[in-house]
Amino acid sequence: MYISTRGNYPKATAAEAIKLGMVPGGGLFVPERIPVLKEEKIWQMSGQTYAEVTQTILELFLEGYQTEEIRNIIRDSYYSGNFDHEEIAPLRKLDESAHVLELWHGPTAAFKDMALQIMPRLLSAAKEKTRTKKDIVILVATSGDTGKAALEGFKNVPGIKIIVFYPHSGVSKVQELQMTTTDGDNTYVVAVKGNFDDCQTAVKEIFADREFNDLLRKRHMEFSSANSINWGRLLPQIVYYFWSYSRLLNKGTILQGEKINVVVPTGNFGNILAGYYAYLMGLPVKKFLCASNENRVLTDVINTGVYDRRREFLKTSSPSMDILISSNFERFLFEMNGHDSEKINQWFKELNEEGIFAVDDSTRKKMQEIMAGDFATEEETQNTIKEVFESAGYLLDTHTAVGVRVYKKYVEKTQDRTQTVIDATANPYKFNKAVLEAIAGTEVVSKDEFSLIEKLHHVSGMEIHRGLSGLNSKKVLHRRVVERDELRNVIKEILGFNDK
């Protein structure tokens, strides 16, 4: 069963939690208890496929879903030509103790595909299990990658409409075109004049707006989410932490029971939270490294216990991490405090009203036992891309480079050379301008991002991801641009509501 982080909703089944996406009155669904895997189960994974590891994890959290049903969902999500690598998420050795987990082999070249290929199928099944006759309206706020991955996963799914909001001029040209050229008879893309936090805050407010929800109910519709606020999006991400551990075991890099470190470049805290849930399930992890760009709100809260969003919002070369309000940090604090919803309500009320809150000392110390936080500047990010390409012949995108830089800083500071998995969250071609500047200098960079893709291919020799090839010749189908306070009106327009 699933409960609300704010103690404001009855216990829900897995299907109900996935269908709703977010707790209607505010708050996020979390498992009432975390299942723990026996050590033998973890060791057995070293000889298993990605599908088999996924089956083991998903079955633990999806009561009400049948074994064969889950198996079919996994097959259709990962093994129907959607991923271009037989291992789904290959692990590449970077140096003697660092390994890069490539999470970008899906159709949109970003780690979001790992969850957003499977989540629409979980949601469609949830719709049947809850016997809902209503159409589902998916609202998505994206800082760049979730939008396209969600659109690709949900397009043409019967009984579902998906509306994606992204910050106008706040994503790369490639990311924008990936979204605005999406076809499908149920997909809608809207640029918002503001930043990602504006999009995310507006969407969460609409979820919690009873009047708006009543309006949908009268028209036999209901909201859900494809962001990582939806448990069905977070759950599949737990899998690849067990998978990466199994690959290290399989290669003889670690022994059974040996602890690893995990580095996650993150802005919304969902990807690293999935790793933390894997740890609670028994995965042997010594330390999580939470890697931020210059929007370092997560670095600061981990190191000081103070969450302060009252700061300048910076646009960086790693735009998917340009976030000051990290939704999933709420789930983390809920687990840190033994499911104390009173504390969660108080802290997030302060964050909403004052823009700042401070956790107590015991929570701060408990956080720091398992997690370290650091950030990389724009210069450090560029230098890391260049250094890794020249020393290892391996091309990093800007987000993964943030993770690698934070890892190197950590090793220099602690001399901790524990075997480490670093999440590679996007294909380098998605951020071609910044990557090309890093390895070849600004003089070779033109303004046309698509000529840059060819230049980057020429300089690096890396194959162009199929999801980005020919993107510039596709027709732009979505041209809506709205102010940040117009989201309700544009949703009504898209859904064909007539206020009269």
C-alpha positions in Angstrom: 0.0 0.0 0.0 1.0 3.6 -0.6 0.7 6.5 1.9 1.1 10.3 1.6 4.2 12.1 2.8 1.8 14.7 4.3 -0.6 12.2 6.0 -3.5 13.7 4.2 -4.9 10.8 2.1 -6.1 7.2 2.7 -3.8 4.3 2.0 -3.8 3.6 -1.8 -3.0 0.5 -3.8 -0.1 0.6 -6.3 -2.5 1.0 -9.2 -4.3 3.9 -7.4 -1.1 5.7 -6.6 0.2 5.3 -10.2 -3.1 6.5 -11.7 -3.4 9.6 -9.4 0.3 10.5 -9.8 0.3 13.0 -7.0 -1.7 13.1 -3.7 -4.7 15.3 -4.6 -4.4 17.5 -1.6 -0.6 18.0 -1.9 2.1 15.5 -0.9 3.6 12.5 -2.7 2.9 8.8 -2.5 5.5 6.5 -1.0 5.4 2.8 -0.1 4.1 2.1 3.4 7.0 -0.2 3.9 10.2 -0.8 1.8 10.7 -4.5 0.9 14.2 -5.8 1.6 15.8 -8.3 -0.7 17.7 -11.3 0.6 21.4 -11.1 -0.1 21.2 -14.3 -2.3 18.7 -12.6 -4.5 21.1 -9.7 -5.1 24.0 -12.0 -5.8 21.9 -14.0 -8.3 21.4 -10.9 -10.4 25.0 -11.1 -11.6 23.9 -13.7 -14.1 20.6 -12.2 -15.1 19.4 -10.0 -17.9 18.0 -6.4 -17.4 14.5 -7.9 -17.9 15.0 -10.4 -15.1 16.3 -7.8 -12.7 13.4 -5.5 -13.5 10.9 -8.3 -12.9 12.3 -9.0 -9.4 12.1 -5.3 -8.4 8.8 -4.4 -9.9 7.0 -7.5 -8.4 7.9 -6.3 -4.9 6.1 -3.0 -5.3 3.2 -3.8 -7.6 0.8 -5.8 -5.6 -2.3 -6.4 -7.8 -0.2 -6.7 -11.0 0.2 -10.3 -12.2 3.6 -11.8 -12.8 2.9 -12.5 -16.5 1.4 -9.0 -16.9 4.6 -7.4 -15.5 6.8 -9.6 -17.8 4.8 -8.5 -20.9 5.1 -4.8 -19.8 8.9 -5.2 -19.4 9.2 -6.9 -22.8 7.2 -4.3 -24.6 9.0 -1.4 -22.9 12.6 -2.5 -23.4 12.8 -5.3 -26.0 10.6 -4.0 -28.9 13.3 -2.0 -30.7 13.0 0.9 -28.3 16.6 0.6 -27.0 19.7 0.4 -29.2 21.9 -1.7 -26.8 21.2 -5.3 -25.9 22.1 -4.7 -22.2 19.6 -1.7 -22.2 22.0 0.2 -19.8 25.6 -0.8 -20.4 28.3 0.0 -17.8 31.5 1.5 -19.1 34.8 1.5 -17.2 36.2 5.1 -16.9 39.2 4.4 -14.7 40.3 1.9 -12.1 37.5 2.8 -9.7 34.9 4.7 -11.8 32.3 3.2 -14.1 29.7 5.1 -16.2 26.2 3.7 -16.4 24.8 4.7 -19.8 21.2 5.4 -19.3 20.6 7.1 -22.7 20.1 4.2 -25.1 16.3 4.7 -25.4 14.4 6.6 -28.1 14.9 10.1 -26.8 18.6 9.8 -25.8 18.0 10.6 -22.1 17.8 8.6 -18.9 14.1 9.4 -18.6 13.4 6.7 -21.2 14.4 4.1 -18.7 11.2 4.9 -16.8 9.0 6.6 -19.4 8.9 3.6 -21.8 7.5 1.4 -19.0 5.3 3.9 -17.1 2.6 4.4 -19.7 2.0 0.7 -19.7 1.9 0.6 -15.9 -0.6 3.5 -16.0 -2.8 1.8 -18.7 -2.9 -1.3 -16.5 -3.7 0.8 -13.4 -6.6 2.4 -15.3 -8.1 -1.0 -15.9 -7.4 -2.2 -12.3 -9.1 0.8 -10.7 -12.0 0.4 -13.2 -12.0 4.1 -14.1 -14.1 5.1 -17.1 -12.5 8.6 -17.1 -10.0 9.8 -19.6 -6.6 10.7 -18.0 -5.0 14.0 -18.5 -1.2 13.8 -18.0 0.4 17.1 -16.9 4.2 17.3 -17.2 6.6 20.0 -16.2 10.0 19.5 -17.8 13.4 21.0 -17.6 14.2 19.5 -21.0 14.4 15.7 -21.1 11.2 14.4 -19.3 9.0 16.2 -21.8 10.1 14.3 -24.9 10.4 11.0 -23.1 6.9 11.3 -21.7 5.5 12.4 -25.1 7.1 9.5 -26.8 5.8 7.0 -24.2 2.3 8.3 -24.0 1.5 9.3 -27.6 -1.5 7.6 -29.2 -2.3 5.7 -25.9 -6.1 5.4 -25.8 -7.9 7.3 -23.1 -4.9 9.5 -22.2 -4.0 13.1 -23.2 -0.6 14.5 -22.3 0.2 18.2 -22.0 3.9 19.1 -21.5 5.1 22.5 -20.2 8.7 23.6 -20.6 10.5 26.9 -19.9 10.6 29.1 -23.0 14.2 29.7 -24.0 15.2 27.5 -21.1 16.1 24.2 -22.9 18.5 23.4 -25.7 17.4 23.7 -29.3 17.6 20.0 -29.7 15.4 19.4 -26.6 12.9 21.9 -27.8 12.6 20.5 -31.3 12.3 17.0 -29.9 9.2 18.1 -28.1 7.7 20.5 -30.6 7.9 18.1 -33.5 6.2 15.3 -31.7 3.2 13.8 -33.5 0.4 11.8 -32.1 -3.3 12.7 -31.7 -3.1 13.2 -27.9 0.1 15.2 -27.4 0.3 18.9 -26.6 3.4 21.0 -25.9 3.4 24.5 -24.3 6.3 26.9 -23.8 6.0 28.9 -20.5 7.6 32.3 -20.1 9.5 31.5 -16.9 11.9 28.8 -15.6 11.3 25.1 -14.7 10.4 25.9 -11.2 7.6 28.2 -12.5 6.3 25.3 -14.6 6.6 22.7 -11.9 5.0 24.9 -9.2 2.0 25.8 -11.5 1.4 22.1 -12.3 1.5 21.1 -8.6 -0.9 23.9 -7.8 -3.3 22.7 -10.5 -3.1 19.1 -9.1 -4.1 20.4 -5.7 -6.8 22.8 -7.0 -10.1 21.1 -6.0 -12.2 23.4 -8.1 -10.2 22.6 -11.3 -10.3 18.8 -10.4 -14.1 19.1 -10.0 -14.3 20.7 -13.4 -12.5 17.7 -14.9 -14.7 15.2 -13.0 -17.8 16.7 -14.5 -16.3 16.0 -17.9 -15.3 12.5 -17.0 -11.6 13.3 -16.8 -8.9 13.2 -14.1 -5.3 14.4 -13.8 -2.2 12.3 -13.5 1.6 12.9 -13.8 4.6 11.5 -15.7 7.1 13.5 -13.6 9.0 11.7 -10.9 6.4 12.9 -8.5 4.5 9.8 -9.8 5.6 6.6 -8.1 5.2 4.8 -11.4 8.0 6.9 -12.8 10.3 6.5 -9.9 9.9 2.8 -9.5 11.6 1.6 -12.8 14.6 3.8 -11.9 15.3 1.7 -8.8 16.1 -1.2 -11.1 19.3 0.2 -12.8 21.1 0.6 -9.4 20.7 -3.2 -8.8 21.6 -3.7 -12.5 24.9 -1.8 -12.3 25.8 -3.6 -9.1 25.1 -6.9 -10.9 27.4 -5.9 -13.8 30.3 -5.2 -11.4 29.7 -8.6 -9.8 29.5 -10.3 -13.1 32.8 -8.7 -14.2 34.6 -9.7 -11.0 35.2 -6.0 -10.2 33.6 -6.4 -6.8 32.9 -9.3 -4.4 29.5 -10.2 -3.0 28.5 -7.8 -0.3 31.2 -5.3 -1.2 29.9 -1.7 -1.0 30.0 0.8 -3.9 29.6 4.5 -4.2 27.0 6.0 -6.5 27.2 9.4 -8.2 24.0 11.0 -9.6 23.8 14.4 -11.4 20.4 15.6 -10.3 18.1 18.7 -10.0 14.8 17.3 -9.0 16.3 14.6 -6.7 14.2 11.8 -8.3 17.1 9.8 -9.9 19.2 9.8 -6.7 16.2 9.0 -4.6 15.6 5.9 -6.7 19.1 4.9 -5.7 18.4 5.5 -2.1 15.4 3.3 -2.2 17.6 0.6 -3.7 19.9 1.1 -0.7 16.9 0.7 1.7 16.1 -2.6 -0.1 19.5 -3.9 0.7 21.8 -2.7 -2.1 25.3 -2.4 -0.6 26.1 1.3 -0.9 28.7 3.2 1.1 27.9 6.7 -0.1 25.7 8.6 -2.6 27.2 11.7 -4.2 24.5 14.2 -5.1 26.0 16.3 -7.9 24.6 19.7 -8.7 25.5 22.5 -11.2 25.7 26.1 -10.2 22.1 26.0 -9.0 23.5 24.3 -5.9 20.4 24.2 -3.7 20.8 20.4 -3.1 24.5 20.7 -2.3 23.8 23.4 0.3 20.9 21.5 2.1 22.9 18.3 2.3 25.9 20.2 3.7 24.1 22.6 6.0 20.6 21.2 6.6 19.1 24.5 5.3 17.0 24.4 2.1 17.0 28.0 0.7 15.4 28.6 -2.7 15.7 32.4 -2.2 18.6 32.8 -4.7 19.2 33.7 -8.3 18.1 31.1 -10.8 21.0 30.4 -13.2 20.8 29.1 -16.7 23.7 26.7 -17.3 24.9 24.3 -20.0 23.2 21.4 -18.0 19.7 22.8 -18.2 17.9 19.6 -17.0 19.4 20.4 -13.6 18.5 24.1 -13.5 16.1 23.6 -10.6 15.7 25.3 -7.2 12.6 23.4 -6.0 13.5 19.7 -5.9 10.2 17.8 -5.5 11.5 14.4 -4.5 13.5 15.8 -1.6 10.2 15.6 0.3 10.2 11.8 -0.1 13.8 11.6 1.1 13.1 13.6 4.2 10.0 11.5 4.9 12.1 8.4 4.9 14.8 10.1 7.0 12.3 10.9 9.7 10.5 7.6 10.0 7.5 8.8 8.0 6.8 11.8 10.2 4.3 13.7 8.2 4.0 16.5 10.7 7.6 17.5 10.1 7.1 17.3 6.3 4.0 19.6 6.5 5.8 22.1 8.6 9.0 22.2 6.5 7.3 22.5 3.1 4.8 25.0 4.4 7.8 27.2 5.4 9.4 26.5 2.0 6.2 27.6 0.2 5.6 30.7 2.3 9.1 31.8 3.3 11.3 30.2 0.7 13.5 28.5 3.3 13.4 25.8 6.0 16.0 24.1 8.2 15.9 20.4 9.2 16.9 19.5 12.7 20.4 18.4 13.6 19.6 14.7 13.8 18.1 14.7 10.3 21.1 16.6 8.9 23.5 14.1 10.5 21.5 11.2 9.2 21.5 12.6 5.7 25.3 13.2 5.7 25.9 9.6 6.8 24.7 8.2 3.5 24.9 11.2 1.2 27.5 13.9 0.2 26.7 16.9 -1.8 28.9 19.0 -4.1 28.6 21.0 -7.3 30.5 21.8 -10.5 30.9 25.3 -12.0 30.4 25.9 -15.7 34.2 26.0 -16.2 34.7 22.8 -14.3 32.0 21.1 -16.4 33.7 22.2 -19.6 37.2 21.2 -18.4 35.9 17.7 -17.3 34.4 17.0 -20.7 37.8 17.9 -22.3 39.9 16.0 -19.8 37.9 12.8 -20.0 37.8 12.9 -23.8 41.5 13.4 -24.1 42.5 10.9 -21.4 39.9 8.1 -21.9 38.5 8.8 -25.3 35.1 8.9 -23.8 32.6 11.7 -24.5 30.4 13.0 -21.7 27.4 15.2 -21.9 27.2 18.3 -19.7 25.1 16.7 -16.9 27.3 13.5 -16.7 30.4 15.8 -16.6 28.9 17.5 -13.5 28.7 14.0 -11.9 32.3 13.1 -12.9 33.7 16.4 -11.6 31.9 16.0 -8.3 33.3 12.4 -8.1 36.8 13.6 -8.7 36.5 16.3 -6.0 35.2 13.7 -3.6 38.1 11.4 -4.2 40.7 14.2 -3.9 39.1 15.3 -0.6 38.6 11.8 1.0 41.0 9.5 -0.9 38.0 7.1 -1.0 38.6 4.8 -4.0 35.6 2.6 -3.5 34.3 1.2 -6.8 31.9 3.9 -8.1 29.0 4.0 -10.5 28.3 7.4 -12.2 25.0 7.9 -13.9 25.3 9.1 -17.5 22.0 10.8 -17.9 22.0 12.0 -21.5 23.7 11.4 -24.8 26.3 14.1 -25.6 24.6 15.0 -28.9 21.7 16.4 -26.9 24.0 19.2 -25.7 26.2 19.4 -28.7 27.2 23.1 -28.6 28.6 22.9 -25.0 30.2 19.5 -25.6 31.9 20.6 -28.9 33.1 23.9 -27.3 34.7 21.8 -24.5 36.6 19.4 -26.8 37.4 21.6 -29.8 37.2 25.3 -28.7 34.7 28.1 -29.3 36.2 28.9 -32.7 34.7 25.8 -34.3 31.2 26.4 -33.0 28.5 27.9 -35.2 25.0 29.0 -34.2 23.3 26.2 -36.0 22.9 23.3 -33.6 22.4 20.8 -36.4 25.6 21.6 -38.2 27.2 21.2 -34.7 25.9 17.7 -34.5 27.9 16.9 -37.7 30.9 18.7 -36.4 30.8 16.8 -33.1 30.5 13.6 -35.0 33.6 14.5 -37.1 35.7 15.6 -34.1 34.6 12.8 -31.7 33.9 9.9 -34.0 30.9 9.0 -31.8 27.8 7.7 -33.6 24.9 10.2 -33.7 22.0 9.0 -31.6 19.1 7.8 -33.9 16.6 9.9 -32.0 18.4 13.1 -33.0 19.2 12.3 -36.6 17.2 14.3 -39.0 15.5 16.2 -36.3 15.9 19.6 -38.0 13.9 18.5 -41.0 10.8 17.6 -39.0 7.8 19.9 -39.0 7.2 21.9 -35.8 3.6 20.9 -34.7 3.4 22.8 -31.4 3.8 26.5 -31.1 1.9 27.6 -28.0 3.8 30.1 -25.8 2.0 31.4 -22.6 2.7 33.4 -19.5 3.3 31.5 -16.2 -0.2 32.5 -14.9 -2.0 31.2 -18.0 -1.6 27.4 -17.5 -5.1 26.8 -16.3 -6.6 28.7 -19.3 -4.4 26.8 -21.8 -5.4 23.4 -20.3 -9.1 24.4 -20.6 -8.5 25.4 -24.2 -6.7 22.1 -25.0 -9.3 20.0 -23.4 -12.1 21.9 -25.2 -13.8 23.3 -22.0 -16.3 26.1 -22.5 -16.7 28.2 -19.4 -20.0 29.5 -20.7 
